[in-house]
Amino acid sequence: MPDDHPFDDLDVPEDPLADLDRATEQLTVRSEKRRYGKSMVIIEGFEGDTDLDSLASELKSALGTGGTVKEGHIELQGDHEERVRELLEENGYSIRG
């Protein structure tokens, strides 16, 4: 009897409900000016157990910018609002507005 399992090659996520959580969250993405005229993109509206540190890290890498996680939201440096919206939607998130 072979040792391999028929479902080993299927790309099934560890937690199939994680994508559902992601799709039902309504995120808000907005830009704001900070001190010295610096732009920041704020991403809010996360619920459940979204790994904000990991997501922030992915976004910072994709955008080549700095940022941080604060009190349940992500702040990214620079004027990247449109690109952030695209990246989040590509990853299955719903954006409000």
FILOKOL-517364 format. One record per residue (C-alpha): residue in three letters; y, x, z; residue number from 1. Coordinates in Angstrom, 3 decimals. Each point is the difference from the previous one (the first is absolute). Example, Ala and Ser with C-alpha at 12.3 -4.5 7.8 and 13.67 -1.06 7.14 Angstrom:
BEGIN
<atom aa="ALA" Y="-4.500" X="12.300" Z="7.800" i="1"/>
<atom aa="SER" Y="3.440" X="1.370" Z="-0.660" i="2"/>
***
This chain:
BEGIN
<atom aa="MET" Y="0.000" X="0.000" Z="0.000" i="1"/>
<atom aa="PRO" Y="3.361" X="1.565" Z="-0.992" i="2"/>
<atom aa="ASP" Y="2.465" X="0.916" Z="2.725" i="3"/>
<atom aa="ASP" Y="3.115" X="-1.068" Z="-1.892" i="4"/>
<atom aa="HIS" Y="1.519" X="-3.400" Z="0.678" i="5"/>
<atom aa="PRO" Y="0.994" X="-2.283" Z="-2.877" i="6"/>
<atom aa="PHE" Y="3.510" X="-0.528" Z="1.393" i="7"/>
<atom aa="ASP" Y="0.884" X="3.652" Z="0.645" i="8"/>
<atom aa="ASP" Y="2.004" X="0.325" Z="-3.221" i="9"/>
<atom aa="LEU" Y="2.138" X="-3.084" Z="0.559" i="10"/>
<atom aa="ASP" Y="3.588" X="0.632" Z="1.002" i="11"/>
<atom aa="VAL" Y="0.091" X="-2.274" Z="3.037" i="12"/>
<atom aa="PRO" Y="2.804" X="0.762" Z="2.457" i="13"/>
<atom aa="GLU" Y="-0.887" X="0.810" Z="3.621" i="14"/>
<atom aa="ASP" Y="1.897" X="-3.098" Z="1.084" i="15"/>
<atom aa="PRO" Y="0.075" X="-2.596" Z="-2.780" i="16"/>
<atom aa="LEU" Y="2.467" X="-2.110" Z="1.996" i="17"/>
<atom aa="ALA" Y="2.607" X="2.792" Z="0.043" i="18"/>
<atom aa="ASP" Y="1.061" X="-0.863" Z="-3.563" i="19"/>
<atom aa="LEU" Y="0.329" X="-3.651" Z="0.993" i="20"/>
<atom aa="ASP" Y="2.217" X="0.942" Z="2.956" i="21"/>
<atom aa="ARG" Y="2.091" X="2.100" Z="-2.346" i="22"/>
<atom aa="ALA" Y="0.418" X="-2.825" Z="-2.512" i="23"/>
<atom aa="THR" Y="1.018" X="-2.547" Z="2.636" i="24"/>
<atom aa="GLU" Y="2.621" X="2.221" Z="1.616" i="25"/>
<atom aa="GLN" Y="3.505" X="-0.671" Z="-1.276" i="26"/>
<atom aa="LEU" Y="1.849" X="3.304" Z="0.077" i="27"/>
<atom aa="THR" Y="3.747" X="0.390" Z="-0.221" i="28"/>
<atom aa="VAL" Y="1.347" X="3.046" Z="-1.845" i="29"/>
<atom aa="ARG" Y="3.725" X="0.664" Z="0.305" i="30"/>
<atom aa="SER" Y="2.428" X="2.865" Z="-0.361" i="31"/>
<atom aa="GLU" Y="2.690" X="0.859" Z="2.468" i="32"/>
<atom aa="LYS" Y="2.651" X="2.661" Z="0.251" i="33"/>
<atom aa="ARG" Y="-0.120" X="2.299" Z="2.975" i="34"/>
<atom aa="ARG" Y="2.367" X="2.567" Z="1.361" i="35"/>
<atom aa="TYR" Y="1.707" X="2.222" Z="-2.568" i="36"/>
<atom aa="GLY" Y="-0.853" X="-2.455" Z="-2.793" i="37"/>
<atom aa="LYS" Y="-3.732" X="0.788" Z="0.042" i="38"/>
<atom aa="SER" Y="-2.277" X="-2.728" Z="-1.392" i="39"/>
<atom aa="MET" Y="-3.124" X="-1.143" Z="1.811" i="40"/>
<atom aa="VAL" Y="-2.706" X="-2.425" Z="-1.111" i="41"/>
<atom aa="ILE" Y="-1.333" X="-2.167" Z="2.814" i="42"/>
<atom aa="ILE" Y="-3.424" X="-1.678" Z="-0.318" i="43"/>
<atom aa="GLU" Y="-0.616" X="-2.744" Z="2.574" i="44"/>
<atom aa="GLY" Y="-2.342" X="-2.926" Z="0.590" i="45"/>
<atom aa="PHE" Y="-3.271" X="1.772" Z="0.748" i="46"/>
<atom aa="GLU" Y="-2.534" X="-1.991" Z="1.980" i="47"/>
<atom aa="GLY" Y="-3.411" X="0.770" Z="1.385" i="48"/>
<atom aa="ASP" Y="-1.323" X="3.521" Z="0.001" i="49"/>
<atom aa="THR" Y="1.599" X="1.516" Z="-3.094" i="50"/>
<atom aa="ASP" Y="-0.087" X="3.790" Z="0.353" i="51"/>
<atom aa="LEU" Y="3.745" X="0.563" Z="-0.355" i="52"/>
<atom aa="ASP" Y="-0.250" X="3.772" Z="0.439" i="53"/>
<atom aa="SER" Y="-2.472" X="0.278" Z="-2.853" i="54"/>
<atom aa="LEU" Y="1.987" X="-2.357" Z="-2.264" i="55"/>
<atom aa="ALA" Y="3.267" X="1.800" Z="0.785" i="56"/>
<atom aa="SER" Y="-1.663" X="3.300" Z="-0.815" i="57"/>
<atom aa="GLU" Y="-1.245" X="-1.314" Z="-3.370" i="58"/>
<atom aa="LEU" Y="3.438" X="-1.385" Z="-0.884" i="59"/>
<atom aa="LYS" Y="1.799" X="3.199" Z="1.021" i="60"/>
<atom aa="SER" Y="-2.402" X="2.018" Z="-2.145" i="61"/>
<atom aa="ALA" Y="0.365" X="-2.288" Z="-3.013" i="62"/>
<atom aa="LEU" Y="3.797" X="0.045" Z="0.264" i="63"/>
<atom aa="GLY" Y="0.422" X="3.630" Z="1.031" i="64"/>
<atom aa="THR" Y="2.206" X="-1.017" Z="2.909" i="65"/>
<atom aa="GLY" Y="0.089" X="-0.053" Z="3.774" i="66"/>
<atom aa="GLY" Y="-0.329" X="-2.926" Z="2.301" i="67"/>
<atom aa="THR" Y="-1.323" X="-1.306" Z="3.282" i="68"/>
<atom aa="VAL" Y="-1.789" X="-2.879" Z="1.704" i="69"/>
<atom aa="LYS" Y="2.051" X="-1.787" Z="2.657" i="70"/>
<atom aa="GLU" Y="-0.770" X="-3.098" Z="2.060" i="71"/>
<atom aa="GLY" Y="-2.323" X="-1.606" Z="-2.541" i="72"/>
<atom aa="HIS" Y="1.936" X="0.845" Z="-3.164" i="73"/>
<atom aa="ILE" Y="0.236" X="2.894" Z="-2.446" i="74"/>
<atom aa="GLU" Y="3.262" X="1.786" Z="-0.859" i="75"/>
<atom aa="LEU" Y="0.167" X="2.172" Z="-3.116" i="76"/>
<atom aa="GLN" Y="2.872" X="2.276" Z="-0.933" i="77"/>
<atom aa="GLY" Y="1.768" X="-0.560" Z="-3.288" i="78"/>
<atom aa="ASP" Y="0.717" X="-2.825" Z="-2.401" i="79"/>
<atom aa="HIS" Y="-3.577" X="-0.861" Z="-0.999" i="80"/>
<atom aa="GLU" Y="-0.076" X="-3.769" Z="0.556" i="81"/>
<atom aa="GLU" Y="-1.296" X="-0.961" Z="-3.464" i="82"/>
<atom aa="ARG" Y="-2.679" X="2.704" Z="-0.050" i="83"/>
<atom aa="VAL" Y="-1.114" X="-0.897" Z="3.558" i="84"/>
<atom aa="ARG" Y="-0.414" X="-3.632" Z="-1.064" i="85"/>
<atom aa="GLU" Y="-2.127" X="1.092" Z="-2.985" i="86"/>
<atom aa="LEU" Y="-2.182" X="2.305" Z="2.101" i="87"/>
<atom aa="LEU" Y="-0.603" X="-2.642" Z="2.661" i="88"/>
<atom aa="GLU" Y="-0.856" X="-2.671" Z="-2.573" i="89"/>
<atom aa="GLU" Y="-2.383" X="2.412" Z="-1.758" i="90"/>
<atom aa="ASN" Y="-1.748" X="0.380" Z="3.375" i="91"/>
<atom aa="GLY" Y="-0.400" X="-3.761" Z="0.430" i="92"/>
<atom aa="TYR" Y="2.961" X="-0.786" Z="2.273" i="93"/>
<atom aa="SER" Y="2.182" X="-3.083" Z="-0.498" i="94"/>
<atom aa="ILE" Y="3.748" X="0.599" Z="0.006" i="95"/>
<atom aa="ARG" Y="2.388" X="-2.714" Z="1.136" i="96"/>
<atom aa="GLY" Y="2.992" X="-0.537" Z="-2.256" i="97"/>
***
